[in-house]
Amino acid sequence: MKENTGLMRVLACFAAVVAYVWQEQSEYSFPQIQFAVFIFGIGVWSRACVLFPARPSRIQPPEAIADTLRFIGRHTLEIYAIQLAGSELLVKLVPDLAP
């Protein structure tokens, strides 16, 4: 299983790139030269992402900041939902703020 992890990562990246390029081309209908540049850029970016070694950074923040970042990272969806609900509530309470 361990030896297949790298291959699975490359295949997942390739599938994501193909889906993304297909979606963007169908949505924006790039001319041929722009499409070639787009594919080149996505290819370079994808290669960098696949080859980038995922390991802990040599530079670590202080523990208080690290705890805050861990909390935010683990609860991003909840924080986003609270922000959306708060925005809607604020517009209901103060209708002049609505666009």
N, C-alpha and C positions, 0 to 999 in steps of 0.2 A: 504494500500500500504506500509506503514511504517513497519509493522510487517513482510512483505514478503522480505524486503531488505536483512536481514541476511541469509535467506534461499536461495535467488537468488545468493548471494555472494558465498555461499558454493557450490551450484550446478555449477556455472561458474568455480570455482576453480577445482572441480571434473572433469568436462568436459575437461578443459585444461590439467589436469594431465593425464587423460586417453589418450588424443590425443598425448601428448608429449611422454609418455612411449611407446605407440604403434609405433610412428615414429622412436624413437631412437632404439627400438628393431629391427624393420624392416631394419634400416640402418646399425646397427653395429652387430647384431646377437650375443648378449651377451651370454656367457655360463650361466647355471642355477644359480650358486651361485652369479655371478656378477650381474645378472638380479635381484635377490632377494635383494642384497645390494642396487642396484640402486633404486628399488621401495621403499625400506625402507627410503633411504635418501630423495627422492622426497616427500614421505609421511610426514616426519618430517618437511621438509621445507614448504610444503603446509599448514600443520596445523598451523605452526608459522605465516605464512602470513595471514591466515583466522582469527586467534585469535588476531592478533596484532591490538590494537586500533588505528584507524586513527584520530589523533588529532594534533593540533599544538604543536611543540616542546617547552619545557620549556626554552631551550637555543636558543635565536634568534640572528642572526648576525646583525652588524650595518646596518643602513638603506642604505648606499651606496652599500654595498656588497649585501644586499637583493634585491635592485633594479636590480643590474647586474645579479644575479641568476634568478630573475623573467623574465628578458628580454631573457636570454639564454634559459630558460625553455619554453617560449612561441614561440620561433623562432628557435627551434632545427633543423627542417627540412630545413628551408631556409639557416641556417648556414652550414649545411652539404652539400647542393647543391652548395653553393658558394665555399666551400672548394674543392669539386670534380671538378667544372669548373676551379678553379684556378690551381689545379694540372694538369689538362689536358692542359690548356693554357701554363703552365710553361714547360711541356714536348714538346709542339709544338715549343715554342720559343728556348728552349735549348735541342735539341734532345739527347745530351750526357747523360742526366739525366734519360732517359728511361731505364728500366731494360733489 
